[in-house]
Amino acid sequence: MRERTVTDKVATIGVDVGGTSISGGLVRDDGEVLATVETPTHVAGPGTALKTLLAVIHEVHSRARAQGLSVDGIGVGLPGPVDVDKGMISAFVARSHVPEFYGVPIGEQIQAITELPTFVDNDVNALALGERAFGLGRSAASLAVVAIGTEVGGAFVAGDVLVRGAHGFGGEFGHMPVKFDGPRCQCGGRGCLCTYLGGRFLAVEARRRVFEGAPSMLVEQAAGDVDAITSSMVFTAAAAGDPLAATLVDDACQALAAMLATLVNGLDPELIVITGGVAASLVPLRDDIVRRTAEYAAPHPLGATRIQITRSDKRDTVRGGAALFAYERARRAGVR
C-alpha cells in the first residue's frame, strides 16, 4: 500500500456493523484510534439498525469537532456480501444479522446526511484492509484473514489488491466445504466450515446435544439453563475434559485445519490471520491446529506460511473501516 502522510488535524470515521453492536471510531492516518463509540445494533427496536448506525457516526463526528479535527470520510464494514460500487448489501442471507439493510443504498444515505464521502464493504474485507495497513499484515506480500465470531468470514489481499471476486463473494472462507457428506448449510451447500465452527454453531449444537440427553458439565457452567450455554463455555469445558465439549472442539479444529489447507494450497498466502470473537479460545490450540493442517496441506507452502491466531477488539474493526475508506478513495482515483 502507499505510504500515508500523517496529518494531525484530519481523521477518518471507521465503523463496524454487527448483529449485536455497532462500533465507530475516529482514526488517524497512522492507525491511532482517537475515540470510540459502541452501542447495541437494535437499541431502538427491531429494524432500526440504520438509525443506530447514523447515531454512531454523528457521535464520532461530534467528538472529532470537539478535538478540533476535520473528517475526510467514512468507511463502513457491513455483515454480508456487498456491492461496493452501489454501497449496499447485494444478496439476502437467510440468517442476516441486519436484514433491514438488504438492498438499501447505505453508503449513499450516509453520504447524503453527513456530506462526507462514504464507502461500504463487507466487514471482514474492511478488517483485512485494516490488518494490511496497520496490523500484522503490514509487511506481508499476501494476506488471508479468517474471522471467527458468531459466524465465519474471510478476506484475501494480494499485494495491494483486495480480492472481492466477481460478485462480492470473494473470501467467503466460512462457506468452503470441509466435508463433502457434511450437513446442509444455510448457503445451500453441504459441509461448509461454518457448520462446524463459529460461535452460533458451537452454542446451538451443544444445547441440542444436552437437550437430547448427553451428559456434560456445560449444564453446571450455565447454572442449569441450557439455553445459556455459549461457545466460550464449550471451549472451557473441553479444556477441562468434558467429552461432549471435547468432541465439538475436536471437530471444529479439524474443520478449520481442512479449510486452512485449502487456503495454503490454493492461494499460497504469506500470512494467515485468524481473528474474531472466538479466536481467543483458539489461541492455546494454535499448534494443534497447525499440526492438523499438515494432514491436508502441501508441506512446502505450509512451512512457508505464517499462521497467527490473535484476539481482536473494537479498535481493530474501526481501523478496518478507516482503511477501507483510504483504499476505496485511492482505487477510485486510479491509484491502484
C-alpha positions in Angstrom: 0.0 0.0 0.0 1.1 3.6 -0.5 2.9 5.4 2.3 0.5 7.7 4.2 1.2 11.2 5.3 0.0 11.6 8.9 -1.9 14.8 9.4 -2.6 15.8 13.0 -5.8 17.7 12.2 -7.5 15.2 9.9 -9.1 11.8 10.8 -11.4 9.2 9.3 -14.5 7.7 10.8 -14.4 3.9 10.7 -17.5 1.9 11.5 -18.1 -1.8 12.1 -21.7 -3.1 11.9 -22.5 -6.3 13.7 -25.7 -8.1 14.7 -25.1 -7.4 18.3 -23.4 -3.9 18.3 -22.2 -1.1 16.0 -18.8 0.4 16.8 -17.5 3.6 15.4 -14.1 5.2 15.8 -12.1 8.2 14.9 -8.9 7.0 13.3 -5.7 8.9 12.2 -3.8 8.0 9.1 -1.2 6.1 11.2 -4.0 3.9 12.7 -4.1 5.6 16.1 -7.7 5.5 17.4 -8.6 8.8 19.0 -12.2 7.9 20.1 -14.6 5.0 20.0 -18.4 4.7 20.4 -20.3 1.4 20.7 -24.0 0.8 21.1 -26.4 -2.2 20.6 -27.4 -2.5 16.9 -31.1 -2.6 17.6 -31.1 -0.4 20.7 -34.3 1.3 19.4 -36.0 -2.0 18.5 -36.2 -4.4 15.5 -35.4 -2.9 12.1 -33.6 0.2 13.5 -30.0 -0.6 12.6 -29.7 2.2 10.1 -30.9 4.7 12.8 -28.3 3.3 15.2 -25.6 3.5 12.5 -26.3 7.1 11.8 -26.4 8.0 15.5 -22.9 6.3 16.0 -21.5 8.3 13.1 -23.0 11.5 14.4 -21.5 10.9 17.8 -18.0 10.1 16.4 -18.2 13.2 14.2 -19.1 15.3 17.2 -16.0 14.0 19.0 -13.9 14.9 16.1 -15.1 18.5 16.2 -14.6 18.6 19.9 -10.9 17.7 19.3 -10.6 20.3 16.6 -10.3 17.7 13.9 -11.8 17.6 10.4 -13.0 14.3 9.0 -12.0 13.3 5.5 -14.6 10.5 5.1 -16.3 7.4 6.4 -15.7 3.7 5.9 -18.3 1.1 7.0 -18.0 -2.6 7.3 -21.3 -4.5 6.8 -22.1 -8.1 7.6 -22.8 -9.8 4.3 -21.8 -9.7 0.6 -21.6 -6.1 -0.5 -21.8 -4.4 -3.9 -19.1 -1.8 -3.2 -20.0 0.5 -6.2 -23.6 0.6 -5.2 -22.8 0.9 -1.5 -25.3 -1.8 -0.4 -25.6 -5.4 0.8 -26.1 -7.2 -2.5 -27.5 -10.6 -1.5 -30.0 -11.7 1.1 -28.6 -14.1 3.7 -31.0 -16.4 5.5 -29.6 -15.6 8.9 -28.7 -12.0 8.3 -27.8 -10.0 11.4 -29.3 -6.8 9.9 -31.9 -8.0 7.3 -33.3 -4.4 7.0 -30.0 -3.4 5.2 -30.6 -5.7 2.3 -31.0 -3.7 -0.9 -30.7 -0.4 0.9 -28.0 2.1 -0.5 -26.4 2.5 2.9 -23.4 4.4 1.5 -25.5 6.9 -0.4 -27.8 7.6 2.6 -24.9 8.2 4.9 -23.1 10.4 2.4 -26.3 12.4 1.9 -26.8 13.1 5.6 -23.2 13.7 6.6 -22.0 15.3 3.3 -18.8 13.2 3.7 -17.5 10.7 1.1 -18.6 7.3 2.3 -17.6 3.8 1.2 -19.0 0.5 2.4 -17.9 -3.1 2.1 -18.1 -6.5 3.8 -16.9 -6.2 7.4 -14.2 -8.8 7.1 -12.9 -7.2 3.9 -12.6 -4.0 5.9 -10.9 -5.9 8.7 -8.4 -7.3 6.3 -7.6 -3.9 4.9 -7.0 -2.7 8.4 -4.7 -5.6 9.2 -2.8 -4.9 6.0 -2.5 -1.2 6.7 -1.9 -1.1 10.5 -1.6 -4.7 11.8 0.2 -8.0 11.4 -0.1 -7.8 7.6 1.9 -4.6 7.1 4.9 -6.3 5.6 3.2 -9.3 4.0 3.0 -9.7 0.3 -0.3 -11.5 0.6 -2.7 -11.9 3.5 -5.7 -14.1 4.2 -7.9 -13.2 7.2 -10.3 -15.7 8.8 -12.7 -14.0 11.2 -14.4 -16.4 13.5 -17.2 -14.9 15.6 -20.9 -15.6 15.6 -20.3 -16.9 12.0 -17.1 -17.4 10.0 -16.0 -14.8 7.4 -12.8 -14.2 5.5 -10.9 -12.0 3.1 -7.8 -12.1 0.9 -5.4 -9.3 0.0 -2.9 -10.0 -2.7 -0.2 -7.3 -2.8 -2.1 -4.1 -2.6 -5.3 -5.5 -4.0 -8.4 -6.7 -2.0 -9.7 -9.7 -3.9 -13.5 -9.2 -3.8 -14.4 -11.6 -6.6 -16.9 -11.0 -9.5 -20.0 -10.7 -7.3 -18.6 -9.6 -3.9 -18.4 -13.1 -2.5 -14.6 -13.4 -2.6 -13.1 -14.5 0.7 -16.2 -16.3 2.0 -14.0 -18.9 3.6 -16.7 -19.9 6.1 -18.6 -21.5 3.1 -15.7 -23.6 1.9 -16.7 -27.2 2.1 -14.6 -29.2 4.5 -16.6 -32.4 4.5 -18.4 -33.4 1.3 -21.1 -35.5 3.1 -21.4 -33.0 5.9 -24.7 -31.2 7.0 -26.5 -28.8 4.8 -25.6 -25.1 5.3 -27.8 -22.1 5.1 -26.0 -21.1 1.9 -27.4 -24.2 0.2 -24.1 -26.1 0.2 -23.0 -29.1 2.2 -20.3 -29.5 4.8 -19.2 -25.8 5.0 -16.7 -24.8 7.6 -19.4 -22.7 9.4 -21.4 -25.9 10.0 -18.6 -27.0 12.4 -17.1 -23.7 13.7 -18.5 -20.4 14.8 -19.9 -19.1 18.0 -23.5 -19.6 17.0 -23.0 -23.2 15.7 -21.0 -24.4 18.7 -23.5 -23.0 21.2 -26.6 -24.3 19.3 -25.1 -27.7 18.8 -24.0 -28.0 22.4 -27.5 -27.1 23.6 -29.1 -29.6 21.2 -27.0 -32.5 22.4 -27.5 -31.6 26.0 -31.3 -31.5 25.4 -31.1 -34.9 23.8 -29.6 -36.3 27.0 -25.8 -36.1 26.5 -24.2 -35.7 30.0 -22.0 -32.6 30.2 -20.6 -30.1 32.7 -21.9 -27.4 30.4 -25.2 -27.6 32.3 -23.5 -26.7 35.5 -21.5 -23.9 33.8 -24.8 -22.5 32.5 -26.3 -22.6 36.0 -28.8 -25.2 34.9 -30.1 -23.0 32.0 -29.3 -25.0 28.8 -30.2 -22.0 26.6 -27.5 -20.0 28.3 -24.7 -22.3 27.0 -22.2 -20.3 24.9 -19.3 -21.1 22.7 -16.8 -19.9 25.2 -18.3 -22.4 27.7 -17.8 -25.2 25.2 -14.1 -24.4 24.9 -13.7 -24.1 28.7 -15.5 -27.4 29.2 -13.4 -29.1 26.5 -10.2 -28.0 28.2 -11.5 -29.5 31.5 -12.0 -32.9 29.8 -15.8 -32.8 29.2 -16.5 -35.4 26.5 -19.3 -33.6 24.7 -17.4 -30.3 24.5 -14.2 -32.0 23.6 -15.9 -33.7 20.6 -17.3 -30.4 19.4 -14.0 -28.6 19.7 -12.1 -31.5 18.1 -14.5 -31.4 15.1 -14.2 -27.6 14.9 -10.4 -27.7 14.9 -10.3 -30.4 12.3 -12.7 -28.5 10.0 -10.6 -25.3 10.5 -7.5 -27.2 9.6 -9.0 -28.5 6.4 -10.0 -25.0 5.3 -6.6 -23.6 6.2 -5.0 -26.2 4.0 -7.3 -25.1 1.1 -6.0 -21.6 1.6 -2.4 -22.7 1.7 -2.6 -25.0 -1.3 -5.0 -22.8 -3.4 -3.8 -19.2 -2.6 -0.3 -19.7 -1.1 -0.6 -16.6 1.2 2.5 -15.3 3.1 0.3 -14.8 6.2 -3.0 -16.1 7.5 -4.5 -14.2 10.4 -7.3 -15.9 12.4 -9.2 -13.4 14.5 -12.7 -12.6 15.8 -14.6 -13.2 19.0 -13.9 -17.0 19.1 -10.2 -16.6 18.3 -9.3 -16.0 22.0 -10.5 -19.6 22.7 -8.4 -20.9 19.8 -5.1 -19.2 20.8 -4.0 -22.1 23.1 -4.9 -24.6 20.3 -2.8 -22.9 17.7 0.0 -25.6 17.5 -2.6 -28.4 17.3 -4.5 -26.6 14.6 -1.3 -26.2 12.5 -0.4 -29.9 13.1 -3.9 -30.9 11.8 -3.5 -28.5 8.8 -0.4 -30.5 7.8 -2.6 -33.6 7.3 -4.1 -31.8 4.3 -1.7 -29.1 3.1 1.4 -29.4 0.8 4.4 -29.3 3.1 6.4 -26.6 1.3 3.8 -23.8 1.2 2.6 -24.7 4.7 6.1 -24.4 6.1 6.5 -21.0 4.5 3.1 -19.7 5.6 2.8 -17.7 8.9 -0.3 -18.6 10.7 -1.3 -16.2 13.5 -4.3 -16.5 15.9 -4.9 -13.2 17.6 -7.6 -11.8 19.8 -9.4 -8.8 18.3 -11.1 -5.8 19.8 -13.2 -2.9 18.5 -10.2 -0.8 17.8 -9.2 -3.3 15.1 -12.6 -3.2 13.5 -12.9 0.6 13.4 -9.4 0.7 11.9 -10.7 -1.6 9.3 -13.4 0.9 8.3 -10.8 3.7 8.1 -8.5 1.6 6.0 -11.5 0.8 3.7 -12.1 4.5 3.2 -8.4 5.1 2.3 -8.3 2.0 0.0 -11.5 3.0 -1.9 -10.5 6.6 -2.2 -7.2 5.5 -3.8 -8.9 2.9 -6.0 -11.4 5.3 -7.4 -8.8 7.9 -8.1 -7.0 5.3 -10.2 -4.0 5.0 -7.8 -4.4 1.2 -7.5 
